[in-house]
Amino acid sequence: MDQSKSVDVQALLNASRFSGYQWLVFFLCFTVVLLDGFDTAAIGYIAPSLVKEWGVSKPALAPVLSAALFGLAAGALSAGPLADRLGRKRVLIASTLVFGLGCLASAWSGDLTQLTVLRFVTGVGLGAAMPNAVTLMSEYCPDGQRAMLTNAMFCGFPLGAAFGGFLAAWMIPHFGWRSVLMLGGVAPLVLIAVMLAALPESARYMVAKGYAAERIRAVLVRINAAMAQGASRFVMAEKAPATQARSGLGVVLSRQFIVGSLSLWVAYFMGLVIFYALINWMPILFRDAGIDPATATLISALFPLGGVGAIFAGWLMDRYNANRIIAVGYVLTAVSIWAIGQATVGNVGLLMAVVFIAGTIMNTAQSSMPALAAMFYPTQGRATGVSWMLGIGRFGGIAGSFLVAELQRRQLDFATVFAVVAVPGLIACAALLVKQLAHPEQPGRANSARGEALGH
């Protein structure tokens, strides 16, 4: 072995064909996010059954609908700093265990109070899992495909939410609402066994933390044996942050990154106001408008299904200005959400088409945000940056759930509810334009490795 040979981890990833080992990382992270989406949306799909079985009013559902969102915020805000200190893999597996056990226990709830507490616990695990899956995946991507692959992985969330809707529409009449939560609990526990055996730690994280070259090499030879085998030292070309912060949170809140951080938080917050307002309340809104419950659930499930458009958005982000691309997506989101309220409820076919189009646009923009955050922050603060955006954004989900509850209490009509829910899309667009002004990005700039080499 050439004792003097150093290999840059990102250069190795850029020079290599996307390997089967990287696809394994993709598959495992995608599955975590898929189950995250399933478990997050499950409460909205079982809500009509709770109203019927427990005899509670619709406004009384607001706490249980938002309990997981409080947990999501707590899990995300704590998991990022933990992952930047302890590693992505360890925190990802622990968080998957928490949300699997929490969802499984929720199936045996006897009243709204018990279900609310257990949904909070489930949310802590869900909130911790998401940012670590995004971060781990992004750190195994070549520069020119990072946004597209990370977005493709993140598509698991809306697909899981949509899959939950279709399954719930079939399972609840046959097995009851508790069966949905049982499935949402057992599947993550099975996945953990695979993750323990097959999921690697982030190579970039191992370099940043000074892991032994042998351990880093053992992972990288499975991606590019020719480049990794002869290396005695692994380094990492990184954006050099103009901060001496030692912690991930210190990087996120540093003078260099604070305006971008605030802009990301506002945009993601507003996107989740829309997402959770609709994913939690659409089945009830449609039912109240005269659509039978099963059809209302199926139509609602079309909304998160549209998230697969994020793959195309990721391709655009890798080639053009990512801030502006997502900003346009949020403007179109506002228009399309407004259009749902204008669709004639009596024409179910038209309503289905409008909901699917709105979901495609909205979820394309929202699902692209974690990739944008991962591109913005350096390795030492990436998990914290992504997780804090997701965590603070979760309060938007809470606001969205209570927003529609308040609109229902005021007895606003169908069209007005959707017009109000559309407004946050315009605010999200404005936030990303502020980020572009404060941190100008040229096409491909966020993906270019530059700055100092971190040697370990």
C-alpha positions as CSV (number, residue, x, y, z in Angstrom):
1,M,0.0,0.0,0.0
2,D,1.2,3.5,-0.8
3,Q,1.5,4.9,2.7
4,S,1.2,8.5,1.4
5,K,-2.0,8.0,-0.6
6,S,-4.9,10.2,0.4
7,V,-8.4,9.8,-1.1
8,D,-11.1,12.5,-0.9
9,V,-14.4,10.8,0.0
10,Q,-16.6,13.0,-2.2
11,A,-14.2,12.8,-5.1
12,L,-14.5,9.0,-4.8
13,L,-18.2,9.2,-4.8
14,N,-18.2,11.6,-7.8
15,A,-15.9,9.3,-9.8
16,S,-17.8,6.1,-9.2
17,R,-20.9,4.6,-10.7
18,F,-23.7,4.6,-8.2
19,S,-23.1,1.1,-6.8
20,G,-25.3,-1.6,-5.5
21,Y,-24.1,-0.8,-2.0
22,Q,-25.3,2.8,-2.4
23,W,-28.7,1.5,-3.7
24,L,-28.9,-0.6,-0.5
25,V,-28.4,2.6,1.6
26,F,-31.1,4.2,-0.6
27,F,-33.5,1.3,-0.2
28,L,-33.2,1.2,3.6
29,C,-33.5,5.0,4.0
30,F,-36.4,5.0,1.6
31,T,-38.2,2.3,3.6
32,V,-37.7,4.2,6.9
33,V,-39.2,7.3,5.3
34,L,-42.0,5.3,3.7
35,L,-43.0,3.9,7.1
36,D,-42.6,7.4,8.6
37,G,-45.1,8.7,6.2
38,F,-47.5,5.7,6.8
39,D,-47.4,6.2,10.6
40,T,-47.6,10.0,10.4
41,A,-50.7,10.0,8.2
42,A,-52.4,7.0,9.9
43,I,-54.2,9.2,12.5
44,G,-56.0,11.2,9.8
45,Y,-57.3,8.1,8.1
46,I,-58.7,6.6,11.3
47,A,-60.1,9.9,12.6
48,P,-63.7,9.3,11.2
49,S,-63.7,5.9,12.9
50,L,-62.7,7.5,16.2
51,V,-65.6,10.0,15.9
52,K,-68.0,7.2,15.4
53,E,-66.7,4.6,17.9
54,W,-65.9,7.0,20.8
55,G,-68.6,9.5,20.1
56,V,-66.3,12.5,20.2
57,S,-66.7,15.8,18.4
58,K,-64.5,16.7,15.4
59,P,-62.9,19.7,17.2
60,A,-62.0,17.4,20.1
61,L,-59.8,15.4,17.7
62,A,-57.4,18.4,17.3
63,P,-55.1,17.3,20.2
64,V,-54.8,13.7,19.1
65,L,-54.2,14.8,15.5
66,S,-51.5,17.1,16.5
67,A,-49.9,15.1,19.4
68,A,-47.6,13.3,17.0
69,L,-46.6,16.6,15.5
70,F,-45.4,17.9,18.9
71,G,-43.4,14.6,19.2
72,L,-42.1,15.1,15.6
73,A,-40.8,18.5,16.6
74,A,-39.2,17.3,19.8
75,G,-37.6,14.3,18.0
76,A,-36.2,16.3,15.1
77,L,-34.8,19.1,17.2
78,S,-32.9,16.6,19.5
79,A,-31.9,14.0,16.9
80,G,-29.9,16.3,14.6
81,P,-27.4,17.4,17.3
82,L,-27.3,13.8,18.6
83,A,-26.5,12.4,15.1
84,D,-23.8,15.0,14.5
85,R,-22.2,13.8,17.8
86,L,-23.1,10.0,17.9
87,G,-23.5,9.1,14.2
88,R,-26.3,8.9,11.7
89,K,-26.8,5.1,11.8
90,R,-27.1,4.8,15.6
91,V,-29.7,7.5,15.9
92,L,-31.7,6.3,12.9
93,I,-32.1,2.8,14.3
94,A,-33.0,4.0,17.8
95,S,-35.6,6.4,16.4
96,T,-37.1,3.7,14.2
97,L,-37.4,1.5,17.3
98,V,-39.2,4.3,19.2
99,F,-41.8,5.0,16.5
100,G,-42.4,1.3,15.8
101,L,-43.1,0.5,19.5
102,G,-45.2,3.7,19.9
103,C,-47.4,3.0,16.9
104,L,-47.9,-0.6,18.0
105,A,-48.9,0.4,21.5
106,S,-51.3,3.0,20.1
107,A,-53.4,0.2,18.7
108,W,-54.5,-0.7,22.2
109,S,-55.6,2.8,23.3
110,G,-58.8,2.9,25.2
111,D,-59.6,6.6,24.9
112,L,-58.4,9.9,23.4
113,T,-56.1,10.7,26.2
114,Q,-54.2,7.4,25.9
115,L,-54.0,7.7,22.2
116,T,-52.8,11.3,22.4
117,V,-49.9,10.3,24.7
118,L,-48.9,7.4,22.6
119,R,-49.1,9.5,19.4
120,F,-46.7,11.9,21.0
121,V,-44.2,9.1,21.8
122,T,-44.6,7.8,18.2
123,G,-44.0,11.3,16.9
124,V,-40.7,11.6,18.8
125,G,-39.4,8.5,16.9
126,L,-40.8,9.7,13.6
127,G,-39.3,13.1,14.0
128,A,-35.8,11.7,14.8
129,A,-35.8,9.2,11.9
130,M,-36.6,11.5,9.0
131,P,-33.6,13.9,9.2
132,N,-31.1,11.2,9.8
133,A,-32.4,9.2,6.8
134,V,-32.1,12.3,4.6
135,T,-28.6,13.2,5.9
136,L,-27.3,9.6,5.6
137,M,-28.6,9.3,2.0
138,S,-27.3,12.7,0.9
139,E,-23.8,11.9,2.2
140,Y,-23.6,8.8,0.0
141,C,-24.6,10.7,-3.2
142,P,-22.3,12.1,-5.9
143,D,-22.5,15.8,-6.2
144,G,-24.3,15.9,-9.6
145,Q,-27.1,13.6,-8.4
146,R,-27.5,14.6,-4.7
147,A,-30.8,16.5,-5.0
148,M,-32.4,14.0,-7.3
149,L,-31.5,10.9,-5.3
150,T,-32.3,12.5,-1.9
151,N,-35.6,13.7,-3.3
152,A,-36.3,10.2,-4.7
153,M,-35.6,8.8,-1.2
154,F,-37.8,11.4,0.5
155,C,-40.6,10.4,-1.9
156,G,-41.1,7.5,0.5
157,F,-42.9,9.8,2.9
158,P,-45.8,10.9,0.6
159,L,-46.0,7.5,-0.8
160,G,-46.2,6.0,2.6
161,A,-48.9,8.5,3.5
162,A,-50.9,7.6,0.3
163,F,-50.3,3.9,0.8
164,G,-51.8,4.3,4.3
165,G,-54.9,5.8,2.9
166,F,-55.5,3.1,0.4
167,L,-54.8,0.4,3.0
168,A,-56.9,2.1,5.6
169,A,-59.9,2.3,3.2
170,W,-59.7,-1.5,2.9
171,M,-58.5,-2.5,6.4
172,I,-60.8,-0.4,8.6
173,P,-64.1,-1.9,7.2
174,H,-62.6,-5.5,7.5
175,F,-60.4,-5.3,10.6
176,G,-61.2,-2.0,12.4
177,W,-59.1,1.1,12.8
178,R,-56.7,-0.5,15.3
179,S,-55.3,-2.8,12.6
180,V,-53.8,0.2,10.7
181,L,-51.8,1.1,13.8
182,M,-50.7,-2.5,14.4
183,L,-49.3,-2.7,10.8
184,G,-47.6,0.7,11.3
185,G,-45.9,-0.7,14.4
186,V,-44.8,-4.1,13.3
187,A,-43.2,-3.1,10.0
188,P,-40.5,-0.8,11.5
189,L,-39.5,-3.4,14.0
190,V,-38.9,-5.9,11.2
191,L,-36.9,-3.3,9.3
192,I,-34.6,-2.7,12.3
193,A,-33.2,-6.2,12.0
194,V,-32.1,-5.5,8.4
195,M,-30.7,-2.1,9.3
196,L,-28.6,-3.5,12.1
197,A,-27.0,-5.9,9.7
198,A,-26.7,-4.0,6.4
199,L,-26.8,-0.2,7.0
200,P,-23.4,1.6,7.1
201,E,-22.5,4.7,8.9
202,S,-21.9,7.8,6.7
203,A,-18.4,7.8,5.3
204,R,-18.3,11.6,5.3
205,Y,-19.3,11.6,9.0
206,M,-16.6,9.0,9.8
207,V,-14.0,11.2,8.1
208,A,-15.2,14.3,9.9
209,K,-15.0,12.5,13.3
210,G,-11.6,11.0,12.7
211,Y,-12.5,7.3,12.5
212,A,-9.7,4.9,11.7
213,A,-8.9,4.7,8.0
214,E,-9.5,0.9,8.0
215,R,-13.1,1.4,9.0
216,I,-13.7,4.0,6.4
217,R,-12.0,1.9,3.8
218,A,-14.2,-1.1,4.6
219,V,-17.2,0.9,3.5
220,L,-15.7,2.7,0.5
221,V,-14.2,-0.4,-1.1
222,R,-17.8,-1.6,-1.7
223,I,-18.4,1.5,-3.8
224,N,-15.0,1.9,-5.6
225,A,-12.4,-0.7,-4.7
226,A,-9.8,0.6,-7.1
227,M,-9.7,4.1,-5.4
228,A,-10.3,3.0,-1.8
229,Q,-8.1,-0.1,-1.5
230,G,-4.7,1.6,-1.6
231,A,-5.6,4.6,0.5
232,S,-3.9,5.1,3.9
233,R,-5.8,8.3,4.6
234,F,-9.2,9.7,3.8
235,V,-10.0,13.4,3.6
236,M,-13.0,15.5,2.7
237,A,-13.2,18.7,0.6
238,E,-15.7,20.8,2.3
239,K,-17.2,24.3,2.2
240,A,-15.2,26.2,4.7
241,P,-17.7,27.8,7.1
242,A,-16.8,31.2,8.4
243,T,-17.4,30.2,11.9
244,Q,-15.5,28.5,14.7
245,A,-18.6,26.7,16.0
246,R,-17.8,23.3,17.3
247,S,-21.3,22.0,17.4
248,G,-23.8,21.4,14.7
249,L,-26.2,23.8,16.2
250,G,-23.5,26.4,16.4
251,V,-23.0,26.1,12.6
252,V,-26.7,26.4,11.9
253,L,-27.1,29.5,14.0
254,S,-23.8,31.1,13.0
255,R,-23.6,34.4,11.2
256,Q,-22.8,32.8,7.9
257,F,-25.8,30.5,7.9
258,I,-28.5,32.2,10.1
259,V,-30.5,34.0,7.3
260,G,-30.6,30.8,5.2
261,S,-31.6,28.8,8.3
262,L,-34.4,31.1,9.1
263,S,-35.6,31.1,5.5
264,L,-35.6,27.3,5.4
265,W,-37.5,27.1,8.7
266,V,-40.2,29.5,7.5
267,A,-40.6,27.8,4.1
268,Y,-40.8,24.3,5.6
269,F,-43.2,25.5,8.4
270,M,-45.6,27.0,5.8
271,G,-45.5,23.9,3.6
272,L,-46.4,21.7,6.6
273,V,-49.3,24.1,7.5
274,I,-50.8,23.1,4.1
275,F,-49.8,19.4,4.3
276,Y,-51.2,18.6,7.7
277,A,-54.2,20.8,7.4
278,L,-55.2,18.7,4.4
279,I,-53.9,15.3,5.2
280,N,-55.7,15.3,8.6
281,W,-58.9,17.1,7.6
282,M,-59.6,16.3,4.0
283,P,-61.4,13.0,4.7
284,I,-63.7,14.9,7.1
285,L,-64.1,18.0,4.9
286,F,-65.1,15.8,1.9
287,R,-67.5,13.7,4.0
288,D,-69.2,16.9,5.3
289,A,-69.5,18.1,1.7
290,G,-71.6,15.0,0.9
291,I,-69.1,12.4,-0.2
292,D,-69.4,8.9,1.4
293,P,-66.5,8.2,3.9
294,A,-64.8,5.5,1.8
295,T,-64.7,7.7,-1.3
296,A,-63.5,10.6,0.8
297,T,-60.6,8.6,2.2
298,L,-59.6,7.4,-1.3
299,I,-59.7,10.9,-2.8
300,S,-57.7,12.3,0.2
301,A,-55.1,9.6,-0.4
302,L,-54.4,11.0,-3.8
303,F,-53.0,14.2,-2.3
304,P,-49.8,12.7,-0.8
305,L,-49.4,10.2,-3.7
306,G,-48.4,13.1,-5.9
307,G,-45.0,13.5,-4.1
308,V,-43.2,11.4,-6.8
309,G,-42.8,14.6,-8.7
310,A,-39.9,15.5,-6.4
311,I,-37.6,13.3,-8.4
312,F,-38.0,15.6,-11.4
313,A,-37.6,18.6,-9.1
314,G,-34.3,17.1,-7.8
315,W,-33.0,16.7,-11.3
316,L,-33.8,20.4,-11.9
317,M,-32.2,21.3,-8.6
318,D,-28.9,19.6,-9.6
319,R,-28.8,21.7,-12.7
320,Y,-30.4,25.0,-12.0
321,N,-31.0,27.4,-9.1
322,A,-32.6,25.2,-6.4
323,N,-34.0,28.1,-4.4
324,R,-36.0,29.5,-7.3
325,I,-37.2,26.1,-8.5
326,I,-38.8,25.3,-5.1
327,A,-40.1,28.9,-4.8
328,V,-42.0,28.5,-8.0
329,G,-43.3,25.2,-6.7
330,Y,-44.8,26.9,-3.7
331,V,-46.6,29.6,-5.8
332,L,-48.2,26.8,-7.9
333,T,-49.1,25.1,-4.7
334,A,-51.1,28.1,-3.5
335,V,-53.0,28.2,-6.8
336,S,-53.7,24.5,-6.9
337,I,-54.9,24.3,-3.2
338,W,-57.3,27.2,-3.9
339,A,-58.5,25.3,-7.0
340,I,-59.6,22.3,-4.8
341,G,-62.1,24.6,-3.0
342,Q,-63.4,25.7,-6.4
343,A,-64.0,22.1,-7.7
344,T,-67.6,20.9,-7.7
345,V,-68.0,18.3,-5.0
346,G,-70.7,16.7,-7.0
347,N,-68.2,15.9,-9.8
348,V,-66.0,13.3,-8.0
349,G,-63.9,12.7,-11.1
350,L,-62.9,16.4,-11.4
351,L,-62.3,16.6,-7.6
352,M,-60.0,13.6,-7.8
353,A,-58.0,15.2,-10.6
354,V,-57.6,18.5,-8.9
355,V,-56.6,16.9,-5.6
356,F,-54.0,14.7,-7.4
357,I,-52.5,17.7,-9.3
358,A,-52.4,19.8,-6.1
359,G,-50.8,17.0,-4.2
360,T,-48.2,16.5,-6.9
361,I,-47.2,20.2,-6.9
362,M,-47.3,20.7,-3.2
363,N,-45.4,17.5,-2.3
364,T,-42.9,18.1,-5.0
365,A,-42.0,21.5,-3.4
366,Q,-42.1,20.2,0.2
367,S,-40.2,17.0,-0.5
368,S,-37.4,19.0,-2.1
369,M,-36.8,21.0,1.0
370,P,-34.6,18.4,3.0
371,A,-32.3,18.1,-0.1
372,L,-32.0,21.9,-0.2
373,A,-31.1,22.0,3.5
374,A,-28.6,19.1,3.0
375,M,-26.9,21.0,0.2
376,F,-26.8,24.2,2.2
377,Y,-24.9,23.0,5.3
378,P,-21.4,21.5,5.7
379,T,-20.9,18.0,7.1
380,Q,-20.3,19.2,10.7
381,G,-23.7,20.7,10.9
382,R,-25.7,18.9,8.2
383,A,-27.8,16.6,10.4
384,T,-28.6,19.4,12.8
385,G,-29.4,21.8,9.9
386,V,-31.8,19.3,8.3
387,S,-33.4,18.1,11.5
388,W,-33.9,21.7,12.9
389,M,-35.6,22.7,9.6
390,L,-37.8,19.6,9.9
391,G,-38.4,20.1,13.7
392,I,-39.3,23.7,13.6
393,G,-41.4,23.0,10.5
394,R,-43.4,20.5,12.5
395,F,-45.0,23.3,14.4
396,G,-46.4,24.3,11.1
397,G,-48.1,20.9,11.0
398,I,-49.5,21.6,14.5
399,A,-50.7,25.0,13.3
400,G,-52.3,23.5,10.2
401,S,-54.3,20.9,12.3
402,F,-55.6,23.6,14.6
403,L,-56.2,26.1,11.7
404,V,-58.8,23.8,10.1
405,A,-60.3,23.0,13.4
406,E,-60.8,26.7,14.0
407,L,-62.2,27.2,10.5
408,Q,-64.6,24.4,11.1
409,R,-65.6,26.0,14.4
410,R,-66.4,29.2,12.6
411,Q,-68.4,27.2,10.0
412,L,-66.7,28.6,7.0
413,D,-67.7,27.1,3.7
414,F,-65.7,24.5,1.7
415,A,-64.2,27.0,-0.8
416,T,-63.1,29.5,1.9
417,V,-61.3,26.8,3.9
418,F,-59.2,25.9,1.0
419,A,-58.5,29.5,0.1
420,V,-57.2,30.2,3.6
421,V,-55.0,27.0,3.5
422,A,-53.5,28.2,0.2
423,V,-52.0,31.4,1.6
424,P,-48.9,29.7,3.4
425,G,-47.7,28.6,-0.1
426,L,-47.1,32.3,-1.0
427,I,-45.2,32.9,2.3
428,A,-43.0,29.9,1.7
429,C,-42.1,31.2,-1.8
430,A,-41.1,34.6,-0.3
431,A,-38.9,32.9,2.3
432,L,-36.9,31.1,-0.4
433,L,-36.4,34.2,-2.4
434,V,-35.0,35.8,0.7
435,K,-32.6,32.9,1.1
436,Q,-31.5,33.4,-2.5
437,L,-30.8,37.1,-1.9
438,A,-28.8,36.4,1.3
439,H,-27.0,33.3,0.0
440,P,-26.9,33.7,-3.8
441,E,-26.6,30.3,-5.6
442,Q,-25.7,29.7,-9.2
443,P,-26.6,26.5,-11.0
444,G,-24.7,23.7,-9.4
445,R,-23.0,25.9,-6.9
446,A,-24.4,24.1,-3.9
447,N,-23.1,20.8,-5.2
448,S,-19.6,21.9,-5.9
449,A,-17.1,20.7,-3.3
450,R,-14.7,23.5,-2.4
451,G,-12.8,25.0,0.4
452,E,-10.6,23.3,2.9
453,A,-9.6,19.6,3.2
454,L,-10.5,18.0,6.5
455,G,-7.9,15.3,7.0
456,H,-8.3,12.3,9.3
